[in-house]
């Protein structure tokens, strides 16, 4: 058996394990909407299949589009049922395109010369046709297109951002390698030097490689989010650092982190070129993690990075007029969950608008018990870090429509013995109930 077949066979075995792990993350969404196969969607040189998920309610007349690319040995329907993305589409009202490979390996082409240049042929061209079909036939928003993928799909995420920088606004890659790292010229789908993390280049070299995939393009570049486990033995962890080099260079930001914290799940999160949820480049490292991403909660992080986590209104036909900083006249409700240990704790907050009008721009005020000090936070800004604190929205979660809530807000803090909770909250000056 050739080394290539051994490598692909190993990856296929791991893919089966990934599929089992992913299937445990979330059941298929409880919705009348269903996954539908689309045929004759346009130029498709490598014979990909296309599945489409449109939730029952979408966030806007022209909803955003997420392309979700499966792992080696998988399929679009498997990625649909085995990850949390479809449930999040139901919650936030975006469309998902699920491509499926039909070649024997069930791996996406991220290595051939055709795949590594804009319009060159192979899988990227077919995926671009799927996007064009969805824009034309499902009224998708051509200005809000995103891509994510795991393993082979993560490698394709990197490739698509290089091939079509004008199409995608951002990508999120779970266990991938830099664009062009897997390049081969002998027809092989596998590159051992890259998979083992032995291709080390400068940031400039990686950036030039990505820019060279569409050499005539000079416009804005898509943001990138990168997840990786330190014990990945299929696409080894050094590839994460090389991806960071590539996309910080492409986006023209420093490799020196602008922000670093530990998520509630214990993952190390680093941002480059900005400190907010939608920084130009964000990396999440899972200490001891293997080749089994995305793990539970990671899809939500990707959706937040894309800016897709804005809840849809109770009725898709409801129209509202917003006024910056308006309090909901009938109230609000705050849920405050705390997880404490010896000298620290993390919190998760949710803010529900129980009023009749939308809130556009919010400030949540609460008082921390004595001895508690915020050290880092997510999806809001916090000032000051102790005493009476004001949490303010970030760009992607400024709007809270009536009957909806925003979640995934929180912070990490230290304490000197007191693990009590704030006793009151006000939203734009309006008292909120707790619970």
C-alpha positions in Angstrom: 0.0 0.0 0.0 1.4 3.4 -0.9 2.2 6.0 1.8 -0.5 8.2 0.3 -3.2 5.5 0.7 -2.0 4.8 4.3 -2.2 8.5 5.1 -5.7 8.9 3.6 -6.8 5.7 5.3 -5.6 7.0 8.7 -7.4 10.3 8.0 -10.5 8.5 7.1 -10.4 6.5 10.3 -10.0 9.6 12.3 -12.8 11.2 10.3 -15.1 8.4 11.5 -14.1 9.2 15.0 -14.7 12.9 14.4 -18.1 12.1 12.9 -19.1 10.1 16.1 -17.9 12.9 18.3 -19.6 15.5 16.3 -22.9 13.6 16.3 -22.9 13.8 20.1 -22.7 17.6 20.1 -26.2 18.4 19.0 -29.3 16.6 17.7 -30.7 17.6 14.4 -32.6 20.9 14.8 -36.2 20.8 15.9 -37.7 22.6 12.9 -40.0 22.1 10.0 -37.1 23.2 7.8 -35.0 20.4 6.3 -31.8 19.8 4.5 -32.4 19.8 0.7 -30.2 18.6 -2.1 -29.7 21.1 -5.0 -28.7 19.8 -8.4 -27.6 21.7 -11.6 -26.3 24.6 -9.5 -23.7 25.7 -12.1 -20.1 25.1 -13.0 -19.0 22.0 -11.0 -15.8 20.6 -12.5 -15.2 18.0 -9.7 -18.7 16.7 -9.4 -19.5 18.0 -5.9 -22.9 17.6 -4.4 -24.8 20.5 -2.8 -27.1 20.5 0.2 -28.9 23.6 1.4 -30.4 24.5 4.8 -32.8 27.4 5.0 -34.3 27.8 8.4 -38.1 28.5 8.8 -37.4 32.1 9.6 -34.4 34.2 8.4 -32.9 37.3 9.9 -33.4 39.6 6.9 -35.0 39.8 3.5 -31.5 39.0 2.2 -30.1 36.5 4.8 -26.4 35.9 5.3 -24.9 32.6 3.9 -22.5 30.3 5.7 -20.6 27.6 3.7 -19.9 24.6 6.0 -17.3 22.2 4.7 -17.0 18.7 6.0 -14.0 16.7 7.1 -12.2 14.0 5.2 -14.4 10.9 4.9 -17.5 12.9 5.8 -20.4 14.5 3.8 -22.5 17.6 3.9 -25.5 15.8 5.6 -23.1 14.4 8.2 -21.7 17.8 8.9 -25.3 19.1 9.1 -26.4 16.6 11.7 -23.2 16.3 13.6 -22.4 19.9 14.4 -24.2 22.8 16.0 -24.4 25.1 12.9 -27.9 24.1 11.9 -29.3 24.8 15.4 -27.5 28.2 15.3 -29.0 28.9 11.9 -32.5 28.3 13.4 -31.7 30.7 16.2 -30.1 33.5 14.2 -31.7 33.1 10.8 -28.8 32.5 8.3 -28.6 30.1 5.4 -26.1 27.2 5.3 -24.6 25.6 2.2 -23.2 22.1 2.8 -20.9 20.8 -0.1 -20.1 17.1 -0.4 -17.1 15.5 -2.0 -17.8 12.6 -4.4 -14.2 11.4 -5.2 -13.1 8.1 -3.5 -11.2 9.7 -0.7 -14.1 12.0 0.3 -11.4 14.7 0.9 -11.6 18.1 -0.6 -8.9 19.1 -3.2 -6.6 21.6 -1.4 -3.5 20.5 -3.2 -3.8 20.6 -7.0 -2.7 23.7 -9.0 -6.2 24.0 -10.2 -7.6 24.3 -6.7 -5.0 26.9 -5.6 -5.8 29.7 -8.0 -9.0 31.7 -8.5 -11.2 30.1 -11.2 -8.6 27.4 -11.8 -11.1 24.5 -11.5 -11.7 21.6 -9.1 -13.7 22.0 -5.8 -13.4 25.7 -5.1 -15.1 26.5 -8.4 -18.0 24.2 -7.6 -18.4 25.8 -4.1 -18.4 29.2 -5.7 -21.2 28.1 -8.0 -23.2 26.9 -4.9 -22.8 30.4 -3.4 -23.9 32.1 -6.6 -26.9 29.8 -6.9 -28.0 30.6 -3.3 -27.7 34.3 -3.9 -29.7 34.1 -7.1 -32.3 31.6 -6.0 -32.7 32.0 -2.2 -32.1 35.8 -2.1 -28.9 35.3 -0.1 -26.9 38.4 0.8 -23.8 38.5 -1.5 -22.2 40.9 1.0 -22.4 38.6 4.0 -20.9 35.2 3.0 -18.8 33.2 5.4 -17.1 29.8 5.4 -16.1 27.3 8.0 -14.9 23.7 8.0 -13.1 20.9 10.0 -10.0 19.1 9.0 -10.2 18.8 5.2 -12.9 21.4 5.4 -10.6 23.6 7.4 -8.0 23.4 4.8 -10.6 24.3 2.2 -11.6 27.3 4.3 -8.0 28.6 4.1 -8.0 27.9 0.3 -11.3 29.6 -0.4 -10.2 32.8 1.4 -7.2 32.8 -0.8 -9.0 32.0 -4.0 -12.0 34.3 -3.5 -11.1 37.1 -1.1 -13.8 39.3 -2.5 -16.5 36.7 -1.9 -16.0 35.9 1.8 -16.2 38.3 4.7 -14.6 35.8 7.2 -13.6 32.2 7.8 -13.3 29.8 10.7 -11.0 26.8 10.4 -11.1 23.9 12.8 -7.8 22.0 12.6 -6.4 23.2 9.3 -3.2 24.3 7.5 -2.3 27.5 5.7 -3.5 28.1 2.2 -1.1 26.4 -0.3 0.6 24.3 2.4 -0.8 21.1 0.9 0.3 21.9 -2.6 1.4 19.0 -4.8 2.2 18.6 -8.5 2.1 14.8 -8.8 -1.6 14.3 -8.5 -1.4 13.2 -4.9 -4.0 14.5 -2.4 -1.7 14.2 0.6 1.4 16.2 1.6 3.2 14.6 4.6 5.6 17.6 5.1 2.6 19.9 5.6 0.4 17.5 7.6 3.3 16.9 10.0 3.9 20.6 10.5 7.3 20.6 8.9 6.7 23.4 6.4 7.8 26.5 8.2 7.9 29.8 6.4 8.0 33.5 7.2 4.8 35.5 7.5 5.7 37.4 4.3 6.1 34.1 2.4 2.8 32.7 3.6 1.1 36.0 2.9 2.5 36.2 -0.6 1.3 32.6 -1.2 -2.3 33.5 -0.3 -2.2 36.8 -2.3 -0.8 34.9 -5.3 -3.9 32.7 -5.5 -5.8 35.8 -6.8 -3.0 38.1 -7.9 -5.1 40.8 -9.4 -7.1 41.4 -6.2 -6.2 44.5 -4.2 -9.4 45.0 -2.1 -10.2 44.3 1.6 -9.4 40.8 2.9 -11.6 38.4 4.9 -11.0 38.0 8.7 -9.9 34.5 9.9 -10.5 32.5 13.1 -8.3 29.5 13.7 -8.9 26.6 16.1 -6.4 23.8 16.8 -5.6 21.1 19.4 -2.0 20.9 20.7 -2.0 17.1 20.4 -3.4 16.9 16.9 -1.6 13.9 15.3 -3.2 14.2 11.8 -2.6 17.9 11.0 0.0 18.7 13.6 -0.2 21.8 15.8 2.7 23.8 14.3 0.3 24.4 11.4 -1.7 26.6 13.6 1.2 29.0 14.1 1.8 29.0 10.4 -1.8 29.9 9.7 -1.5 32.8 12.2 1.5 34.0 10.3 -0.3 33.8 7.0 -3.5 35.6 7.9 -1.9 38.3 10.1 0.4 39.1 7.2 -2.5 39.1 4.7 -4.6 41.4 6.9 -1.6 43.6 7.6 -1.7 43.2 11.4 1.0 42.4 14.0 1.8 38.9 15.1 2.0 40.4 18.6 -1.3 39.6 20.3 -3.6 42.4 21.1 -5.7 40.4 23.5 -5.4 37.0 25.2 -7.7 35.2 27.7 -9.0 31.8 28.7 -12.5 31.0 27.6 -15.0 29.4 30.1 -14.2 26.0 28.5 -10.5 26.4 29.3 -9.3 27.2 25.8 -6.7 29.8 25.2 -8.0 32.6 22.9 -5.7 35.1 21.3 -6.6 38.0 19.1 -4.4 39.9 16.6 -5.0 43.4 15.2 -7.9 44.1 17.6 -9.4 43.1 21.0 -13.1 42.6 20.2 -15.0 39.5 19.1 -14.5 40.4 15.5 -10.8 41.0 15.5 -9.0 40.6 12.2 -7.4 37.3 13.3 -8.5 35.1 16.3 -6.8 31.9 17.4 -8.2 29.3 19.9 -5.9 26.7 21.2 -7.1 23.5 23.0 -4.4 22.3 25.3 -4.2 18.5 24.9 -6.8 18.6 22.2 -6.7 16.2 19.3 -8.0 16.1 15.8 -11.7 16.1 16.9 -12.8 19.7 16.4 -15.2 21.5 16.5 -16.0 20.7 20.2 -19.3 21.8 21.8 -19.5 25.6 22.0 -17.0 26.2 19.2 -19.6 26.7 16.5 -21.2 29.4 18.6 -17.8 31.1 18.8 -17.4 31.0 15.1 -20.9 32.4 14.5 -20.1 35.3 17.0 -16.8 35.9 15.1 -18.8 36.2 11.9 -21.2 38.6 13.5 -24.2 36.3 12.8 -25.4 36.0 16.3 -28.2 38.5 16.2 -31.5 37.0 17.2 -34.3 37.1 14.7 -37.5 38.9 15.8 -40.6 37.0 16.9 -42.2 37.3 13.5 -40.2 37.5 10.2 -42.7 40.0 9.0 -42.4 42.4 12.0 -40.8 45.7 11.2 -39.6 48.1 13.9 -38.1 51.5 14.3 -35.0 51.7 16.6 -33.7 54.6 18.5 -30.1 54.5 19.8 -30.0 53.9 23.5 -33.7 53.4 24.1 -34.8 51.4 27.2 -37.5 48.8 26.7 -40.6 50.4 28.2 -42.0 47.2 29.8 -38.7 45.9 31.2 -35.8 43.5 30.8 -34.6 40.3 32.4 -31.0 39.4 33.2 -29.7 35.8 33.7 -26.4 35.7 35.6 -24.7 32.4 35.9 -21.5 32.0 38.0 -18.8 29.3 38.1 -16.4 30.0 41.0 -13.2 28.4 42.2 -10.6 29.2 45.0 -9.6 32.7 43.9 -11.6 33.3 40.7 -14.8 32.8 38.8 -16.4 33.2 35.4 -19.9 34.4 34.5 -22.3 34.0 31.7 -24.9 36.6 31.2 -28.1 36.8 29.0 -30.1 39.9 28.5 -33.8 39.5 27.5 -35.9 42.4 26.1 -39.3 41.9 27.7 -40.6 45.2 26.3 -42.4 46.2 23.2 -39.7 48.1 21.4 -36.2 47.2 20.2 -33.1 48.3 22.0 -30.4 49.6 19.8 -27.3 50.2 21.8 -27.2 49.1 25.4 -25.5 49.7 28.8 -26.0 47.2 31.6 -25.1 48.5 35.0 -24.5 46.3 38.1 -22.4 46.3 41.2 -19.9 43.6 42.0 -19.5 42.6 45.7 -16.4 43.8 47.4 -13.2 42.0 46.5 -14.3 41.0 43.0 -12.3 42.4 40.0 -12.9 41.7 36.3 -9.7 40.5 34.5 -11.1 39.9 31.0 -14.5 39.7 29.2 -16.2 38.7 26.0 -18.9 40.1 23.8 -19.1 43.4 25.8 -16.8 46.0 27.2 -16.6 46.5 31.0 -15.7 49.6 32.9 -14.5 50.0 35.6 -13.4 46.5 36.6 -14.7 46.6 40.2 -17.5 48.2 42.2 -20.3 49.6 40.0 -19.6 48.2 36.5 -21.1 49.2 33.2 -21.1 46.6 30.5 -21.6 48.0 27.0 -22.5 46.3 23.7 -20.0 45.5 21.0 -20.8 46.1 17.3 -22.5 42.7 16.6 -24.9 42.6 19.5 -26.1 46.1 19.9 -29.7 45.3 18.9 -32.1 43.4 21.3 -35.5 43.0 19.6 -38.7 42.6 21.6 -39.1 39.0 22.9 -35.5 38.1 22.2 -32.3 37.9 24.1 -28.6 38.1 23.6 -26.4 35.5 25.1 -22.7 34.5 25.3 -21.8 37.7 27.3 -19.6 37.2 30.2 -16.3 37.9 32.0 -13.6 36.3 34.1 -12.8 37.8 37.5 -10.8 37.3 40.7 -12.2 37.4 44.2 -10.9 37.6 47.8 -13.4 35.3 49.3 -16.8 36.7 48.3 -18.5 34.8 45.5 -21.8 36.7 45.8 -23.7 37.9 42.8 -24.9 41.4 41.9 -28.3 42.1 43.5 -29.7 44.4 40.8 -29.2 45.3 37.1 -30.3 48.2 35.0 -30.4 48.3 31.2 -30.2 51.8 29.8 -31.4 53.0 33.1 -34.4 50.7 33.2 -34.5 48.2 36.2 -34.4 44.5 35.1 -35.7 41.4 36.7 -33.2 38.6 37.6 -33.7 35.0 36.7 
